[in-house]
C-alpha cells in the first residue's frame, strides 16, 4: 500500500484539495518568492537555504520547498551539494567566464541581425532612455551601482536581443538572465559604463556593421573584467 501523501499546508491550517498541479503551483510560488529575494540581495550569495526554515517561513511542506529549490538549481541561482543544505549560488571566475562567453555570442549575433535586417529600434531606444533615467544625480552616488541601474542594464540587453526577432536568441538570453543578474548584484559595485548604451544605440541606428558590434563587445568585455576581478576562484 502506498503511504498517504502529506497535505501541503501549514500546521494548524484547514486541509484543502491537493494534487500534483496544486503541489507544483505551491512550489512555483515559493521559487518565485525566493528568486525575488535573491535578486534583491537577500539572501545573499553563499547563504544557506534550509528546508525546515523555508517551510516554516512560507507555510508549506518540506517537499514543496525541495521542489522550489530544484527549480532554482536549474535556473543557476542555487547550488546544492549532497548531504549539505542548498545555498544561494556563488559564481566563481570559471562560472563568470562561461556565462559571459555565451552572453557575448548571443548579443553580438543579435546586433548583427538588427543592423543587417534594418530592425525597428523603438523598444531599444526606450530601454536606453530608461537606463539613463535611473542614473543617480548626486556626487555621493556618482560611481555606486544601484539596483535600479542593474535592472535597467538587463532590460537594455534584453531589448537588444528581442530586437533581432529571433525566438531562439531570446530564449537563450532569458536562460542566462538570472545568472547575469546574480553576477551584477554580487560582483559589480561601481558604475563606470554610463554612456556606453547610448553610444551602442547610436551605432545601431546608423546601421554601422563594424562599430555597433565592436562597441557592444567592448561593453561586455568590460563587464567581464569587472566581474572576474571580484569573483572567487
SEKOLRO-185614 format. One line per field, with one value per residue: x, y, z of N, C-alpha, C in turn; chain. Coordinates in steps of 0.02 Angstrom, whole numbers, plus 50000, padded with zeros to 5 digits. Example, Ala and Ser with C-alpha at 12.3 -4.5 7.8 and 13.67 -1.06 7.14 Angstrom:
BEGIN
n_u = [50660	50642] .
n_v = [49716	49888] .
n_w = [50390	50354] .
ca_u = [50615	50684] .
ca_v = [49775	49947] .
ca_w = [50390	50357] .
c_u = [50660	50645] .
c_v = [49835	50002] .
c_w = [50390	50394] .
lumtor = [A	A] .
# end
This chain:
BEGIN
n_u = [50043	50029	50100	50002	49991	50069	49979	49998	50017	50015	50053	49909	49824	49675	49630	49647	49601	49711	49848	49948	49953	49920	50021	50133	50105	50116	50251	50305	50266	50339	50468	50467	50458	50576	50666	50643	50690	50826	50866	50858	50960	50944	50911	51091	51225	51294	51224	51148	51008	50893	50786	50692	50680	50635	50515	50440	50436	50364	50251	50229	50254	50404	50433	50378	50462	50580	50555	50544	50674	50744	50701	50763	50895	50908	50891	51010	51030	51041	51144	51178	51245	51276	51213	51219	51151	51055	51118	51124	51184	51358	51450	51590	51753	51770	51635	51590	51666	51616	51480	51481	51543	51447	51345	51402	51409	51271	51222	51303	51272	51139	51147	51211	51109	51009	51065	51088	50959	50888	50807	50667	50686	50620	50588	50715	50769	50686	50728	50860	50835	50767	50869	50958	50877	50879	51002	51100	51098	51169	51332	51384	51338	51399	51478	51423	51341	51177	51028	50913	50983	51047	50936	50889	50998	50998	50875	50902	50995	50917	50823	50902	50925	50792	50756	50815	50728	50728	50666	50741	50865	50813	50759	50876	50945	50856	50874	50999	50984	50949	51066	51154	51102	51125	51264	51294	51236	51310	51444	51473	51505	51534	51482	51542	51509	51420	51340	51387	51280	51202	51294	51308	51177	51170	51263	51200	51082	51132	51162	51287	51390	51512	51554	51447	51438	51569	51571	51476	51537	51652	51591	51532	51648	51710	51621	51643	51777	51766	51683	51761	51867	51812	51760	51767	51893] .
n_v = [49940	50110	50250	50375	50532	50682	50824	50984	51106	51231	51196	51173	51237	51233	51085	51067	51046	50940	50895	50847	50961	51068	51054	51081	51214	51274	51252	51328	51455	51472	51463	51577	51679	51660	51682	51818	51874	51836	51906	52033	52035	51976	51827	51834	51790	51631	51609	51490	51388	51322	51185	51162	51287	51366	51303	51332	51471	51498	51424	51295	51123	51027	50953	51031	51143	51081	51051	51181	51228	51144	51195	51320	51281	51228	51347	51407	51485	51436	51326	51155	51032	50857	50797	50920	51081	51175	51320	51496	51532	51552	51633	51579	51622	51541	51512	51641	51671	51574	51608	51741	51717	51645	51737	51839	51783	51772	51907	51980	51917	51953	52094	52098	52046	52142	52257	52213	52176	52291	52316	52372	52500	52549	52494	52472	52601	52655	52578	52624	52757	52733	52675	52783	52867	52819	52843	52902	53069	53139	53184	53097	52975	52949	52845	52731	52580	52552	52459	52490	52534	52415	52334	52409	52398	52260	52257	52335	52254	52142	52200	52225	52094	52050	52136	52081	51987	51849	51703	51599	51655	51744	51655	51594	51702	51733	51619	51643	51759	51763	51717	51814	51927	51892	51891	52028	52087	52034	52056	52176	52337	52470	52593	52613	52620	52707	52790	52707	52634	52724	52757	52634	52616	52724	52686	52571	52627	52698	52595	52536	52415	52377	52460	52452	52313	52310	52407	52353	52232	52276	52334	52221	52147	52234	52223	52088	52091	52168	52086	51970	52016	52025	51902	51744	51612] .
n_w = [50000	49958	50044	50123	50044	50105	50153	50079	50175	50302	50476	50575	50489	50386	50299	50121	49948	49859	49751	49608	49523	49607	49701	49621	49591	49716	49741	49637	49677	49795	49742	49661	49757	49827	49723	49696	49815	49811	49697	49747	49834	49958	50018	50025	49910	49944	50061	50169	50127	50212	50220	50323	50386	50280	50248	50363	50354	50237	50255	50202	50147	50174	50062	49960	49970	49933	49799	49749	49770	49684	49562	49564	49566	49437	49367	49394	49506	49632	49726	49762	49858	49888	50043	50106	50150	50032	49947	49912	49755	49727	49614	49528	49460	49347	49319	49285	49171	49083	49078	49028	48907	48831	48835	48759	48630	48600	48609	48519	48399	48393	48376	48252	48169	48188	48129	47996	47955	47965	48078	48179	48305	48415	48544	48593	48597	48695	48803	48822	48858	48978	49051	49065	49139	49269	49319	49452	49523	49621	49687	49782	49746	49629	49574	49626	49598	49569	49616	49535	49419	49385	49351	49242	49157	49124	49059	48947	48878	48857	48772	48661	48616	48592	48490	48380	48335	48348	48411	48469	48505	48599	48695	48739	48795	48900	48976	49026	49098	49236	49303	49257	49320	49452	49450	49422	49534	49641	49609	49544	49588	49565	49450	49299	49169	49115	48984	48886	48832	48759	48658	48594	48547	48457	48358	48311	48262	48156	48076	48073	48034	48082	48190	48284	48334	48385	48487	48575	48605	48671	48782	48843	48871	48961	49069	49098	49139	49258	49337	49346	49421	49547	49576	49662	49660] .
ca_u = [50000	50067	50086	49958	50031	50062	49950	50044	49986	50048	50023	49853	49780	49623	49651	49617	49613	49782	49861	50011	49950	49922	50087	50178	50092	50144	50324	50319	50258	50397	50526	50462	50474	50648	50701	50638	50736	50895	50879	50864	51018	50926	50975	51150	51262	51326	51179	51114	50935	50875	50717	50648	50669	50594	50447	50405	50427	50313	50192	50221	50290	50474	50433	50367	50524	50629	50539	50561	50746	50765	50688	50814	50958	50907	50899	51077	51030	51053	51187	51161	51290	51248	51219	51226	51095	51062	51143	51121	51244	51416	51480	51663	51782	51753	51565	51583	51692	51569	51419	51492	51559	51385	51310	51434	51386	51200	51210	51336	51232	51078	51164	51224	51045	50974	51095	51077	50888	50856	50752	50643	50726	50580	50596	50785	50776	50652	50770	50915	50807	50752	50934	50984	50833	50892	51070	51095	51120	51212	51403	51399	51318	51424	51503	51388	51297	51115	50984	50876	51027	51056	50876	50886	51050	50973	50820	50933	51024	50861	50794	50946	50912	50724	50752	50838	50671	50742	50642	50794	50911	50777	50755	50943	50959	50816	50905	51059	50969	50952	51136	51184	51080	51161	51333	51295	51219	51361	51513	51481	51489	51542	51455	51588	51491	51367	51354	51400	51219	51183	51340	51290	51115	51184	51296	51149	51036	51167	51172	51359	51401	51576	51557	51395	51461	51631	51554	51442	51587	51694	51549	51527	51714	51721	51583	51678	51836	51745	51658	51817	51908	51779	51735	51814	51918] .
ca_v = [50000	50172	50295	50432	50593	50734	50885	51041	51161	51248	51164	51209	51265	51187	51047	51089	50999	50935	50856	50867	51029	51115	51049	51117	51285	51296	51255	51385	51516	51477	51478	51647	51722	51654	51715	51890	51892	51829	51961	52094	52028	51948	51809	51850	51731	51591	51599	51425	51388	51261	51165	51170	51359	51392	51276	51370	51540	51502	51386	51239	51063	51023	50928	51089	51182	51044	51061	51251	51234	51112	51242	51372	51250	51226	51416	51430	51533	51399	51267	51105	50975	50803	50798	50988	51125	51217	51388	51543	51518	51597	51625	51580	51651	51496	51524	51706	51665	51534	51647	51798	51691	51630	51801	51876	51752	51788	51978	52002	51892	51994	52158	52087	52039	52207	52301	52186	52172	52356	52303	52431	52512	52586	52466	52482	52672	52663	52547	52669	52814	52709	52666	52849	52899	52794	52861	52949	53137	53166	53164	53041	52913	52955	52782	52674	52544	52543	52406	52513	52532	52345	52313	52443	52369	52197	52273	52358	52197	52102	52236	52212	52026	52046	52174	52039	51949	51777	51670	51558	51700	51770	51602	51583	51758	51725	51567	51672	51822	51756	51714	51880	51972	51871	51914	52100	52105	52014	52069	52243	52386	52537	52601	52652	52609	52753	52819	52654	52611	52774	52751	52572	52630	52769	52646	52527	52669	52715	52532	52528	52343	52367	52495	52429	52254	52325	52442	52306	52184	52310	52342	52156	52129	52274	52190	52026	52110	52190	52028	51925	52046	52017	51834	51697	51558] .
ca_w = [50000	49956	50100	50108	50033	50154	50125	50077	50211	50364	50534	50604	50438	50365	50239	50058	49893	49842	49692	49576	49497	49664	49730	49577	49597	49779	49732	49593	49717	49840	49700	49639	49814	49840	49668	49706	49869	49787	49651	49786	49876	50023	50046	49986	49886	49996	50118	50169	50118	50247	50205	50382	50396	50224	50255	50415	50332	50184	50273	50155	50167	50153	49994	49916	49970	49894	49728	49732	49766	49622	49508	49566	49546	49364	49344	49408	49561	49695	49720	49813	49860	49928	50116	50131	50133	49973	49960	49856	49714	49724	49548	49527	49399	49291	49303	49253	49102	49043	49071	48983	48841	48796	48827	48704	48568	48589	48598	48457	48343	48391	48346	48181	48135	48190	48079	47929	47938	47974	48125	48215	48365	48463	48611	48613	48614	48760	48854	48835	48896	49046	49085	49082	49188	49337	49341	49509	49509	49673	49682	49827	49712	49560	49549	49656	49552	49606	49592	49475	49361	49368	49316	49177	49116	49096	49013	48885	48842	48834	48715	48604	48591	48565	48427	48325	48310	48349	48473	48498	48540	48657	48746	48767	48840	48960	49015	49058	49132	49309	49324	49245	49374	49512	49443	49429	49603	49688	49589	49516	49640	49539	49383	49257	49099	49095	48919	48837	48800	48708	48602	48559	48511	48401	48306	48283	48224	48095	48041	48065	48046	48115	48255	48331	48372	48420	48549	48619	48627	48722	48841	48876	48897	49021	49122	49116	49178	49325	49374	49360	49474	49612	49586	49694	49618] .
c_u = [50044	50050	50042	49999	50016	50031	49998	50011	50024	50015	49966	49806	49729	49647	49615	49631	49686	49790	49924	50010	49955	49990	50137	50168	50121	50220	50344	50315	50318	50460	50525	50480	50548	50689	50700	50686	50808	50913	50884	50924	51004	50882	51033	51182	51299	51282	51146	51039	50910	50801	50670	50631	50623	50523	50407	50390	50368	50250	50177	50260	50363	50479	50424	50430	50577	50618	50557	50636	50774	50756	50742	50883	50963	50918	50968	51083	51046	51099	51170	51208	51258	51263	51232	51164	51109	51086	51130	51188	51296	51450	51555	51688	51768	51680	51556	51608	51643	51506	51427	51511	51496	51345	51338	51411	51315	51192	51243	51299	51168	51092	51177	51158	51007	50999	51080	51004	50851	50796	50731	50676	50686	50591	50667	50797	50743	50694	50830	50892	50793	50817	50962	50942	50848	50964	51066	51126	51174	51284	51421	51384	51348	51447	51464	51338	51234	51074	50941	50919	51039	50996	50873	50940	51026	50917	50848	50959	50970	50828	50836	50930	50842	50718	50775	50782	50681	50716	50697	50845	50878	50773	50823	50961	50920	50844	50965	51042	50973	51023	51171	51165	51116	51234	51338	51284	51277	51430	51525	51459	51494	51517	51503	51571	51434	51386	51367	51337	51196	51229	51325	51227	51128	51216	51246	51102	51067	51183	51246	51378	51468	51575	51507	51417	51525	51617	51521	51492	51632	51655	51543	51593	51731	51684	51616	51739	51819	51723	51714	51860	51879	51760	51789	51837	51875] .
c_v = [50062	50215	50352	50495	50645	50795	50942	51101	51173	51212	51207	51238	51212	51149	51074	51036	50999	50891	50881	50938	51080	51114	51089	51192	51312	51301	51314	51450	51526	51495	51551	51695	51720	51690	51791	51913	51889	51887	52028	52091	52000	51887	51821	51785	51697	51576	51530	51434	51322	51246	51179	51244	51387	51366	51315	51441	51545	51461	51329	51179	51067	50996	50986	51132	51147	51053	51133	51260	51200	51159	51296	51345	51248	51295	51444	51478	51501	51340	51219	51046	50920	50811	50868	51029	51160	51286	51431	51537	51573	51584	51630	51613	51607	51505	51588	51703	51628	51574	51703	51775	51677	51694	51840	51849	51775	51861	52003	51977	51933	52061	52151	52083	52105	52252	52277	52189	52238	52351	52367	52437	52546	52560	52476	52554	52686	52634	52591	52729	52793	52699	52733	52883	52877	52808	52913	53017	53161	53142	53105	52974	52909	52888	52722	52645	52525	52486	52429	52515	52461	52320	52344	52417	52304	52208	52296	52298	52149	52134	52226	52144	52021	52082	52133	51996	51874	51746	51629	51600	51727	51718	51591	51640	51751	51671	51593	51729	51818	51755	51781	51929	51956	51895	51989	52120	52091	52042	52139	52294	52458	52540	52645	52645	52655	52788	52767	52637	52659	52768	52688	52583	52673	52730	52599	52568	52688	52654	52521	52456	52328	52397	52467	52366	52267	52359	52395	52256	52214	52317	52276	52136	52171	52244	52126	52042	52129	52131	51979	51951	52033	51946	51790	51644	51495] .
c_w = [50000	50016	50078	50099	50086	50123	50130	50109	50275	50422	50561	50553	50418	50303	50178	50006	49876	49781	49659	49552	49552	49696	49688	49584	49662	49773	49688	49632	49763	49800	49678	49696	49830	49786	49676	49761	49847	49740	49686	49834	49945	50012	49997	49960	49943	50055	50114	50163	50148	50238	50263	50392	50341	50228	50307	50391	50283	50198	50224	50181	50144	50082	49944	49913	49927	49819	49706	49725	49703	49562	49505	49551	49470	49334	49357	49466	49628	49680	49776	49806	49901	50002	50145	50111	50067	49993	49899	49819	49721	49658	49552	49463	49338	49270	49263	49181	49057	49028	49021	48912	48800	48785	48767	48637	48551	48571	48534	48395	48336	48357	48271	48142	48134	48135	48009	47908	47945	48022	48160	48283	48421	48534	48637	48634	48683	48816	48872	48876	48968	49085	49107	49136	49259	49359	49396	49492	49558	49667	49726	49794	49642	49532	49575	49606	49590	49576	49533	49412	49337	49327	49246	49130	49083	49046	48945	48845	48818	48772	48653	48573	48560	48498	48367	48296	48308	48414	48507	48535	48604	48712	48778	48814	48905	49005	49054	49105	49207	49336	49312	49300	49439	49509	49453	49502	49650	49673	49562	49568	49617	49467	49342	49183	49076	49030	48866	48797	48745	48647	48561	48517	48449	48343	48272	48239	48157	48051	48024	48084	48079	48185	48305	48369	48411	48487	48599	48647	48681	48787	48879	48906	48960	49081	49145	49159	49249	49367	49392	49418	49543	49627	49620	49644	49627] .
lumtor = [A	A	A	A	A	A	A	A	A	A	A	A	A	A	A	A	A	A	A	A	A	A	A	A	A	A	A	A	A	A	A	A	A	A	A	A	A	A	A	A	A	A	A	A	A	A	A	A	A	A	A	A	A	A	A	A	A	A	A	A	A	A	A	A	A	A	A	A	A	A	A	A	A	A	A	A	A	A	A	A	A	A	A	A	A	A	A	A	A	A	A	A	A	A	A	A	A	A	A	A	A	A	A	A	A	A	A	A	A	A	A	A	A	A	A	A	A	A	A	A	A	A	A	A	A	A	A	A	A	A	A	A	A	A	A	A	A	A	A	A	A	A	A	A	A	A	A	A	A	A	A	A	A	A	A	A	A	A	A	A	A	A	A	A	A	A	A	A	A	A	A	A	A	A	A	A	A	A	A	A	A	A	A	A	A	A	A	A	A	A	A	A	A	A	A	A	A	A	A	A	A	A	A	A	A	A	A	A	A	A	A	A	A	A	A	A	A	A	A	A	A	A	A	A	A	A	A	A	A	A	A	A	A] .
# end
